[in-house]
Amino acid sequence: MVQPILDAILANEFDALGSLDVPEHYRGVTVHADEVDMFDGMPSSDKDPRKSLHVDDVATPELGPGEALVAVMASAINYNTVWTSIFEPLPTFKFLERYGKTSPLAKRHDLPYHVVGSDLAGVVLRTGPGVHNWKPGDAVVAHCLSVELEGPDGHNDTMLDSEQRIWGFETNFGGLAELALVKSNQLMPKPAHLTWEEAASPGLVNSTAYRQLVSRNGADMKQGDVVLIWGASGGLGSYATQYALNGGAIPVCVVSSEEKAEICRAMGAEHIIDRNAEGYRFWKSDTEQDPKEWNRFGKKIRELTGGEDPDIVFEHPGKETFGASVYAARKGGTIVTCASTSGYMHTYDNRYLWMNLKRIIGSHFANYRESWEANRLIDKGLIHPTLSKTYSLEETGQAALDVHRNAHQGKVGVLCLAPEEGLGVADPEKRERHVAEINRFRGV
């Protein structure tokens, strides 16, 4: 039973958690291996996460060395959960099978069900052998980088580890659940001024945007850079917009409605392109792009910036926009890309890349240090959550559908053990100083 654990957390009796029994089972959001063919032959846009995401009673995994079991108060939806739910680009059970072959301990992850989710805010319930920095009762958030670090490749940049995986996507026992299993070095302190659902929402996207835009491993943004940001009010772009503004850069925010444009203005951005209002059509057909539209798009950017092209293009839509991104970047500029929510097969005119000495940089999540730095900025109140709406655990399928159809703003949260929103604030004075920014996306 998880109820005694929840009762202790709600009573702020965190020290009692170490003496409470760990339940043998808990509720988690899952996909099932015997359903991976359920959407065969359907267009991606028609695949419905509500049909594939289940809330099941699952067995609590064995706790291994260097690991922690966390009581999850809240989690959030990322696009990797959408991909998992529609079994694209391939079912995640292949990831779990591959991981399970690496060690007897990893074999725990290779199951006929996959507990999903790559964000959490909660309280440490147990730690395994060899864990010294965390103890039962610690309020935490978790980043989603899972690595083994047994080979040399990851020791300058943990994202380059040969066994690098994303927790809750390429591993089991993720954060959309009442309990979650993580490596202890995924844990970070929960920002005390945030509620559980607010603290859970930045994790994956905040760290991803930090590496992609700020880090030397990404675009290495500097003051004065013009930064073109696709989907600037979305889960990833909303953090990129904040980093550009905080770092003295000049964001050019691409959105798809006036409502989303208003959110960017509220964050402090001045240069907005409503791509739907402008009627951009970068593809003439399924196989042919339209360079005239790239040119029209570039002119619009220069109108806003006083004649300057982007130093950096913050790319994540992929196929639909990549040709325009390569074209629009300034001579010597950088296109930094992660994800591909509109398609993985990118095509562009290489003349604009090679003859103008532009660079394409691939960026994926963030290493341990980058994740800590990104979380520290949340804790300092310099970067803020972009949570717009919160669902119950039972409504996770609907939450994933909203993200799948881009019917959301910022981040979408999910309450796990938390019985209601607004709980978990340990520093109300600090919260009061930032409450307007924290609530900026609410109800939009």
Residue pairs with C-beta under 8 A, 6 or more apart in sequence:
1 23
2 23
2 26
2 27
2 71
2 178
2 179
2 417
4 20
4 21
5 17
5 20
5 23
5 71
5 125
5 417
6 71
6 417
6 419
8 14
8 16
8 17
8 20
9 17
9 71
9 73
9 123
9 417
10 419
10 423
14 123
14 136
14 137
14 138
14 139
15 137
16 137
17 71
17 123
17 124
17 125
17 136
17 137
18 126
18 135
18 136
18 137
20 125
22 60
22 69
22 125
22 126
23 60
23 179
24 59
24 60
25 57
25 58
25 59
25 60
26 57
26 58
26 60
26 177
26 178
26 179
27 55
27 56
27 57
27 58
27 177
27 178
27 393
28 55
28 56
28 58
28 115
28 173
28 174
28 176
28 177
28 178
28 179
29 53
29 54
29 55
29 56
29 115
29 116
29 117
29 176
29 177
29 393
29 396
29 414
30 53
30 54
30 55
30 56
30 58
30 113
30 114
30 115
30 116
31 52
31 53
31 54
31 84
31 85
31 87
31 91
31 92
31 113
31 114
31 116
32 52
32 54
32 112
32 113
33 91
33 93
33 112
33 113
33 114
34 112
35 52
36 87
36 91
36 93
38 51
38 52
38 87
39 46
39 47
39 52
39 86
39 87
44 86
44 88
45 405
47 85
47 86
47 87
47 88
47 404
48 397
48 401
49 81
49 82
49 85
49 86
49 397
49 400
49 401
49 404
50 397
50 398
50 400
50 401
51 397
52 85
52 86
52 87
52 397
53 85
53 116
53 396
53 397
53 400
55 393
55 394
55 396
56 113
58 113
58 115
58 177
60 69
60 179
61 108
61 172
61 173
61 181
62 108
63 69
63 126
63 127
63 128
63 181
64 105
64 108
64 128
65 105
65 128
65 129
65 130
66 128
66 129
66 130
66 131
66 183
66 184
66 185
67 127
67 128
67 131
67 181
67 182
67 183
67 184
68 124
68 125
68 126
68 127
68 128
68 131
68 134
68 181
68 182
68 183
68 184
68 187
69 124
69 125
69 126
69 127
69 179
69 180
69 181
70 120
70 122
70 123
70 124
70 125
70 140
70 142
70 179
70 180
70 181
70 182
70 187
71 122
71 123
71 124
71 125
71 178
71 179
71 417
72 120
72 121
72 122
72 175
72 177
72 178
72 179
72 180
72 416
72 417
73 121
73 122
73 123
73 196
73 197
73 200
73 415
73 416
73 417
73 418
73 423
73 424
74 120
74 121
74 122
74 195
74 196
74 197
74 199
74 200
74 390
74 413
74 414
74 415
74 416
74 418
75 117
75 119
75 120
75 121
75 175
75 176
75 177
75 200
75 413
75 414
75 416
76 117
76 119
76 175
76 197
76 200
76 201
76 203
76 204
76 387
76 411
76 412
76 413
76 414
77 396
77 399
77 400
77 402
77 403
77 411
77 412
77 413
77 414
78 118
78 119
78 204
78 205
78 235
78 403
79 235
79 339
79 341
79 403
80 118
80 166
80 168
80 169
80 204
81 116
81 117
81 118
81 168
81 169
81 176
81 400
81 403
82 400
82 403
82 404
83 89
83 169
84 92
84 114
84 116
84 169
85 116
85 397
85 400
85 404
86 404
89 344
92 114
92 116
92 169
92 170
93 112
93 114
95 165
95 169
95 170
95 171
96 109
96 110
96 111
96 114
96 170
96 171
96 172
97 110
99 106
99 109
99 110
99 165
99 170
99 171
100 106
100 107
100 108
100 109
100 110
101 107
101 110
102 148
102 163
108 172
109 171
109 172
109 173
110 172
111 172
114 172
114 174
115 168
115 172
115 173
115 174
115 176
115 177
115 180
116 168
116 169
116 174
116 176
117 168
117 174
117 175
117 176
117 177
117 180
117 414
118 144
118 166
118 167
118 168
118 169
118 174
118 175
118 203
118 204
119 141
119 142
119 144
119 168
119 175
119 200
119 201
119 203
119 204
120 141
120 142
120 175
120 180
120 182
120 200
120 203
120 416
121 139
121 140
121 141
121 190
121 194
121 196
121 197
121 199
121 200
121 424
122 139
122 140
122 180
122 196
122 416
122 417
123 136
123 137
123 138
123 139
123 140
124 134
124 135
124 136
124 137
124 138
124 140
124 187
125 136
125 179
126 136
127 134
127 135
127 136
127 184
128 184
131 184
133 184
133 187
134 140
134 184
134 187
138 187
138 189
139 189
139 190
139 192
139 424
139 426
140 187
140 188
140 189
140 190
141 187
141 188
141 189
141 190
141 191
141 199
141 200
141 203
141 375
142 167
142 175
142 180
142 182
142 186
142 187
142 188
142 203
143 186
143 188
143 203
143 204
143 207
143 365
143 366
143 368
143 371
143 375
144 166
144 167
144 168
144 169
144 186
144 203
144 204
144 207
144 365
145 158
145 159
145 164
145 166
145 167
145 186
145 365
145 366
145 367
145 368
145 371
146 164
146 165
146 166
146 167
146 170
146 171
146 182
146 183
146 186
147 154
147 158
147 161
147 163
147 164
147 165
147 183
148 161
148 162
148 163
149 155
149 158
149 161
150 163
151 161
151 162
151 163
153 160
153 161
153 162
154 160
154 161
154 162
154 164
157 217
157 367
158 164
158 367
158 368
158 369
159 211
159 217
159 364
159 365
159 366
159 367
165 171
166 365
167 174
167 175
167 182
167 183
167 186
168 174
168 175
168 176
168 180
172 181
173 179
173 180
173 181
174 180
175 200
175 416
176 393
176 396
176 414
176 416
177 393
177 416
178 393
178 416
178 417
185 368
188 371
188 372
188 375
189 375
189 379
190 199
190 424
191 199
191 375
191 378
191 379
192 379
192 425
192 426
192 427
192 430
193 381
193 425
193 426
193 427
193 428
193 430
193 431
193 434
194 378
194 385
194 424
194 425
194 431
194 438
195 421
195 422
195 423
195 424
195 425
196 415
196 418
196 423
196 424
197 387
197 390
197 413
197 414
197 415
197 418
197 421
198 385
198 387
198 413
198 438
199 378
199 385
199 424
200 413
200 414
201 385
201 386
201 387
201 410
201 411
201 413
202 239
202 374
202 375
202 378
202 383
202 385
202 386
202 411
203 375
204 365
205 235
205 236
205 238
205 239
205 411
206 239
206 374
206 375
206 377
206 378
206 383
207 365
207 366
207 370
207 371
207 374
207 375
208 236
208 239
208 338
208 363
208 364
208 365
208 366
209 236
209 237
209 239
209 240
209 243
209 314
209 374
210 239
210 243
210 366
210 370
210 371
210 373
210 374
210 377
211 217
211 218
211 363
211 365
211 366
211 367
211 370
212 218
212 219
212 240
212 314
212 336
212 338
212 363
213 219
213 221
213 227
213 240
213 243
213 244
213 312
213 314
213 336
214 220
214 221
214 243
214 247
215 366
215 370
217 363
217 367
217 370
218 336
218 361
218 363
219 227
219 312
219 314
219 334
219 336
219 361
221 227
221 243
221 244
221 247
221 249
221 312
222 247
222 248
222 249
223 247
223 248
223 249
224 248
224 249
224 250
225 244
225 249
225 250
225 311
225 312
226 249
226 250
226 252
226 301
226 305
226 308
226 309
226 310
226 311
226 312
226 330
227 240
227 244
227 249
227 250
227 251
227 252
227 310
227 311
227 312
227 313
227 314
228 252
228 254
228 301
228 310
228 312
228 313
228 314
228 325
228 328
228 329
229 237
229 240
229 241
229 244
229 251
229 252
229 253
229 254
229 314
230 237
230 254
230 313
230 314
230 315
230 316
230 317
230 321
230 325
231 237
231 254
231 255
231 256
231 316
231 317
232 238
232 240
232 241
232 251
232 253
232 254
232 255
232 260
232 264
232 269
232 272
233 241
233 253
233 255
233 260
233 261
233 263
233 264
233 409
233 410
234 406
234 408
234 409
234 410
235 386
235 403
235 408
235 410
235 411
235 412
236 316
236 338
236 339
237 253
237 314
237 316
238 263
238 267
238 386
238 409
238 410
238 411
238 441
239 383
239 386
240 251
240 314
241 251
241 253
241 264
241 267
241 269
242 267
242 383
242 384
243 249
243 383
244 250
244 251
244 269
245 251
245 267
245 268
245 269
246 377
246 382
246 383
249 312
250 271
250 305
251 264
251 269
251 271
252 271
252 272
252 273
252 301
252 304
252 305
252 310
253 261
253 264
253 269
253 271
253 272
253 273
254 273
254 275
255 261
255 263
255 264
255 272
255 273
255 274
255 275
256 274
256 275
256 276
256 406
257 274
257 276
258 274
258 277
259 409
259 444
260 274
260 409
261 272
261 274
263 409
263 410
263 440
263 441
263 444
264 272
265 272
266 440
267 440
271 304
271 305
272 304
273 297
273 300
273 301
273 304
278 300
280 293
280 296
280 297
280 324
281 290
281 293
282 289
282 290
282 293
282 294
282 297
282 320
282 321
282 323
282 324
283 289
283 290
283 320
284 290
289 323
289 347
291 327
291 349
293 324
294 323
294 324
294 327
294 328
295 327
297 324
297 327
297 328
298 309
298 327
298 328
301 309
301 310
301 328
302 308
302 309
308 330
309 328
309 329
309 330
309 331
309 333
310 328
310 329
310 330
310 333
311 329
311 330
311 333
311 334
312 329
312 333
312 334
312 335
312 336
313 325
313 326
313 328
313 329
313 333
313 334
313 335
313 336
314 336
315 321
315 322
315 325
315 335
315 336
315 337
315 338
316 337
316 338
316 339
316 340
316 341
317 340
317 341
317 342
318 337
318 339
318 340
318 341
318 342
318 343
318 344
318 346
319 340
319 342
319 343
319 344
319 345
319 346
319 347
320 342
320 343
321 342
322 335
322 337
322 346
322 347
322 348
323 346
323 347
323 348
323 349
325 335
325 337
325 348
326 335
326 348
326 349
326 352
326 353
326 358
326 360
327 348
327 349
327 352
329 335
329 356
329 358
330 356
330 358
331 356
331 357
331 358
332 356
332 357
332 358
333 356
333 358
333 359
334 358
334 359
334 360
334 361
335 358
335 359
335 360
335 361
336 360
336 361
336 362
336 363
337 346
337 360
337 361
337 362
337 363
338 362
338 363
338 364
338 365
340 346
352 358
353 360
366 374
374 383
377 383
378 384
378 385
381 430
381 433
381 434
381 437
384 434
384 437
384 438
384 440
385 410
385 411
385 438
385 441
386 409
386 410
386 411
386 440
386 441
387 410
387 411
387 412
387 413
387 441
387 442
388 408
388 409
388 410
388 411
388 412
388 441
388 442
388 443
388 444
389 399
389 402
389 408
389 412
389 413
389 442
389 443
390 412
390 413
390 414
390 415
390 421
391 398
391 399
391 412
391 413
391 414
391 415
392 414
392 415
393 414
393 415
393 416
395 414
396 414
399 412
399 414
401 407
402 408
402 412
403 412
409 441
409 444
410 441
410 444
411 441
415 421
418 424
425 431
431 438
